[in-house]
Structures are given as structure tokens and as C-alpha cells.
């Protein structure tokens, strides 16, 4: 399944962050038919990173699952914002297996979400890689 193509066609930088998260959440509902469903995990990461000499704030969602070669596939959705006083010091990395509540509710209640949900999106990156 070409998730990258599907997600790219359903997401735009004119959407709200909540709408973007909902699209990613819907993609995460697709059953992978894994031998162990607990191998299908989510990662929420935020922080300020220097890209090409520009510091931006990353709001990143990842779906990780094993492939046939016993490696891991990671499907990334990165929403980038200008760095400002509201988000500059926010940094987090949380795996779904470490969260006691619904993963996406956790994301929507995070300090990072509250800080950027109404800000203009600079760029959206969607890609797949393997570890």
C-alpha cells in the first residue's frame, strides 16, 4: 500500500493541525495483519531542529511496524512551524506503548499541540523509511 501517496493526496498545509492529525489517525486504523499487533506502534516527537540553516519547530507523528526482513518501517508525518517563544523550548518524544491513554488524545492534549494548533504551517513532510 502506498501510504505516502494516499496521505499526500488527503493533506494540505491549508488544513488545521487537528484535521491533519485526523488523517494520520485514519491511516493508522488500517489493519496491517501483523503476527503481533503490539508491533504496530506510534511515536510523537516535537522539538526545534536546524534544517538547511533554518530553525523550525517539528510536530512529528510516526507509525512504526516490522517488515519482512525483521527491520522496521517508519511512516512519518512532519508538520513544520516557525520557531517562536511559544514553542522554542518544547521538546518531547513519546511512544504509544508508554502512554496510558489514547495516543491521539495524548497528542491533542500536549503542550506542543496547544502551542502550534493555530499557527501557520510552514511545510508538511510525508515519507517512509526503514531502520
N, C-alpha and C positions, 0 to 999 in steps of 0.2 A: 504494500500500500504506500502510495506517495503522499505521506502526511504533509510534507513541506509544501507541495503544490496545493493540497486541499486547504491548509491553513492560510497560505499566502492569498488564495482567492477569496477567503472569507474575512480577512482582517485588513483594515486600513488605518492610517495614522489619523483619520478623521473620527475614529470611534473613541468612546470613552475607555478608560482603563478597565472598568468593570465589564464592558462589552467584550474587550479583548480577552480578559480572563475567562469569561463565559465560553468563548470559542475554544480556548485551550482546554477548559474543563470538559467540554463536549467531546473533544478529540481524545481525552484521557478515558472517556467512558467506553471507547472501542475495545472490545474484548480481544486480547492477544492470544488467548487459549494457551497460556503458559502452563507447564507442568506444575509449578508452584506459583499461584497468583501473588504471593508476597514478594516475588522477584520484580514485580511491576511497581516501581516507586516514583515518587515526585520529589523534586528539590526546588526550594525557593531561596534565591540569593539576591541580595541587594548590596550596593556599595558604589563608591566613587572610583572610577578607573580612567587612566590616561589612554586614550586611543588616538593615534596619529597626532599627538601633541595637544589634543583637546580633552580636558577632563569632563566626563559625563557621569551622570548617575544612572546605574543599571538597575532595572527591576526585571529579574530573570526567573522564568519558570522552566523546569526541565522534567521530562518524563524519561526514566531510565529503565531498561529491561535487557535481559540477556539475549544474545543472538546464538546462532547455531555453532559458532566457533568458541563458545564459552567466554566471549568478551561481552562488553556492554555497549548497547546503542543508547545514545542520548539525543533526545529530540528537544531542541532549545527554542524558546521564545524570549527574546530580549527586547524590552521596551526602554528606550534611552531618553533621558531628560537632561536639561541644562542643570548644572551644579549650582546650588544656591544655599542660603543659610538654613533652610528648612530640611534639606536632605543631605547636606555635606557630611555629617557625622553619623549617618545611618548606615549600618553595615550588619548584615545577617546572613546566615546560612542554616537552613532548616530542612531536614529530610522528613518525608511523610511518616516514616516509622518512628520518629522521635516526637511526633505531635499527638497529643491525646484527644484532639477534636478533629472535625472535618478539615482536611488540608486546605481547601479553597476558602472556607470560613476563616481559617487562621490567616491566610494571605490577605483577605479583605479587611481583617481587623488589625493588621500590622501597622506599626508607626510609619513604615515606608509607604504603604498604600495611602494612608491618610495624608502624608506629606506631598504626594505627587498626583493624586487622583484627578485634580482639577488643573494640573499644569499642561502646557503644550508639549506634545510628544515630538522629539527631535527626529527619532528614527526607530524603526522596528526591524530587528534581525530574526530570521527564522531559518534554522539549519539543523542538520543531523550530523553527528559524528560518532566515532566508536572509540572506546577506551582500550 
